[in-house]
């Protein structure tokens, strides 16, 4: 096999291990799917309005069940990872596929949506999990759908205005995996390889933190969501939430979980936006060198001093 991960196995394992989600009548399911599609369109409008970024590139919206979400996310990561130049020895792809399938089975019950820049591009909305969590939070459905859609559509704008970001992700993964082909029979060797890639991994954690933080700040600045304070308070009370992309990159690359928290990136973005506005902040997407270092992420004034 010339893949480091058996992604078909990962999707199959996730489907087997994941609960299907809340049981609802077919007419209610159809209504929820339609409302989520509407929210996706409205979310792009709100994301553009707040962020001061605009989209002109086409994108697909998929409202999926949990098994469909796991399959789509597996396809996304398969497109990110390089194919090995030679046969990957041993049971590494099967072990990695089973491990990541187990991770996906947990994420599928937590992650509400995902913007996929590698396949599509496309927006994925996980209908059963959105329905379940909205019920648990007891919040207005339309407001909640719009809040989530705005977050994911902000990612769409980020990738469109900084097309170099997906390439950095793919490059980092390639540098981590490609030298291992033909020389490893375990994932332990990958961990050793990553220890020699501190600068690349540090850059990727900073990029992911800013992307997630920016999406959070934008979604929380939407003024048309009447119950946004209630949604924010109840959602944040559930604990730290990260995207599937952030969590799976952390799993594959061993990225520092603390570095990938929404709050760390959101604090940086909030500081910069309050100081120079969204238009000023958007300069960050123009060039790779404009993104903050790990140190600047925690000290935005240093980033400002460097980039003025």
CORBEL-V363425 format. One record per backbone hydrogen bond with DSSP energy under -0.5 kcal/mol. CO is the residue of the C=O (numbers start at 1). NH is the residue of the N-H. E is the energy in kcal/mol with one decimal. If there is no record, write none. Layout:
((CO	NH	E) (CO	NH	E))
This chain:
((1	88	-3.3) (2	84	-3.3) (5	7	-1.3) (6	10	-1.9) (7	11	-2.4) (8	12	-2.3) (9	13	-3.1) (10	14	-2.3) (11	15	-2.2) (12	16	-2.1) (13	17	-2.3) (14	18	-2.3) (22	24	-0.5) (25	29	-2.4) (26	30	-2.3) (27	31	-1.8) (28	32	-2.4) (29	33	-2.3) (30	34	-2.1) (31	35	-2.6) (32	36	-2.3) (33	37	-1.9) (34	38	-2.2) (35	39	-2.3) (36	40	-2.0) (37	41	-1.5) (38	42	-2.4) (39	43	-3.0) (40	44	-1.4) (41	45	-1.5) (42	46	-2.4) (43	47	-2.7) (44	48	-2.5) (45	49	-2.3) (46	50	-2.7) (47	51	-2.4) (48	52	-1.7) (60	62	-0.5) (60	123	-3.5) (61	63	-0.5) (62	64	-0.7) (62	125	-2.6) (64	127	-1.8) (65	69	-2.3) (66	70	-2.4) (67	71	-2.2) (68	72	-2.4) (69	73	-2.7) (70	74	-2.2) (71	75	-2.1) (72	76	-2.1) (73	77	-2.3) (74	78	-2.2) (75	79	-1.9) (76	80	-1.1) (77	81	-2.4) (87	89	-0.6) (89	92	-1.0) (91	95	-3.0) (92	96	-3.0) (93	6	-2.1) (93	97	-2.4) (94	98	-2.5) (95	99	-2.6) (96	100	-2.8) (97	101	-2.0) (98	102	-1.8) (99	103	-1.7) (100	104	-2.7) (101	105	-2.0) (102	106	-1.1) (103	106	-0.5) (103	107	-2.7) (104	108	-2.8) (106	109	-1.3) (107	110	-2.2) (107	111	-3.6) (112	126	-2.8) (114	116	-0.6) (114	124	-3.2) (115	117	-0.7) (116	121	-0.7) (116	122	-1.9) (119	121	-0.6) (121	60	-1.9) (122	116	-3.2) (122	124	-0.5) (123	62	-3.4) (124	114	-2.2) (125	64	-2.4) (125	127	-1.3) (126	130	-2.5) (127	131	-2.6) (128	132	-2.4) (129	133	-2.7) (130	134	-2.5) (131	135	-1.9) (132	136	-2.2) (133	137	-2.5) (134	138	-1.4) (134	139	-1.3) (140	144	-2.3) (141	145	-2.9) (142	146	-2.3) (143	147	-2.3) (144	148	-2.4) (145	149	-2.6) (146	150	-2.4) (147	151	-1.5) (148	152	-2.1) (149	153	-2.7) (150	154	-1.6) (151	155	-1.2) (152	156	-1.3) (153	157	-1.9) (154	158	-2.3) (155	159	-2.5) (156	160	-1.9) (157	161	-2.3) (158	162	-1.6) (162	165	-2.3) (163	167	-0.7) (164	168	-2.0) (165	169	-2.1) (166	170	-2.4) (167	171	-2.6) (168	172	-2.6) (169	173	-2.1) (170	174	-2.5) (171	175	-2.5) (172	176	-1.5) (173	177	-2.5) (174	178	-2.4) (177	180	-1.9) (177	181	-0.6) (178	181	-1.2) (180	183	-2.6) (186	189	-0.6) (187	191	-1.4) (188	192	-1.7) (189	193	-2.1) (190	194	-2.3) (191	195	-1.2) (192	196	-0.5) (193	196	-1.3) (194	197	-1.9) (197	201	-2.5) (198	202	-2.3) (199	203	-2.1) (200	204	-2.1) (201	205	-2.3) (202	206	-1.8) (203	207	-2.3) (204	208	-2.7) (205	209	-2.2) (206	210	-2.2) (207	211	-2.5) (208	212	-2.5) (209	213	-2.5) (210	214	-3.0) (211	215	-2.0) (212	216	-1.9) (213	217	-2.4) (214	218	-2.5) (215	219	-2.3) (216	220	-1.8) (217	221	-0.5) (218	221	-1.5) (219	222	-0.8) (221	223	-0.6) (222	225	-0.5) (224	226	-1.0) (225	228	-1.5) (227	231	-2.5) (228	232	-2.9) (229	233	-2.4) (230	234	-2.5) (231	235	-2.8) (232	236	-2.6) (233	237	-1.2) (234	238	-0.5) (235	238	-1.3) (236	239	-1.4) (243	247	-2.4) (244	248	-2.9) (245	249	-2.2) (246	250	-2.0) (247	251	-2.1) (248	252	-2.8) (249	253	-3.1) (250	254	-1.5) (256	260	-0.9) (257	260	-0.8) (258	261	-1.3) (261	265	-1.3) (262	266	-3.0) (263	267	-2.2) (264	268	-1.3) (265	269	-2.6) (266	270	-3.0) (267	271	-1.8) (268	272	-2.1) (269	273	-3.1) (270	274	-2.3) (271	275	-1.3) (272	276	-3.1) (273	277	-2.2) (276	280	-0.9) (277	281	-2.3) (278	282	-2.4) (280	283	-1.3) (281	284	-2.5) (282	285	-1.6) (283	286	-1.6) (284	287	-0.5) (287	290	-1.5) (288	291	-1.3) (293	297	-2.1) (294	298	-0.8) (295	298	-0.7) (295	299	-0.7) (299	302	-1.9) (299	303	-1.0) (300	304	-2.3) (301	305	-1.9) (302	306	-1.9) (303	307	-2.1) (304	308	-1.2))
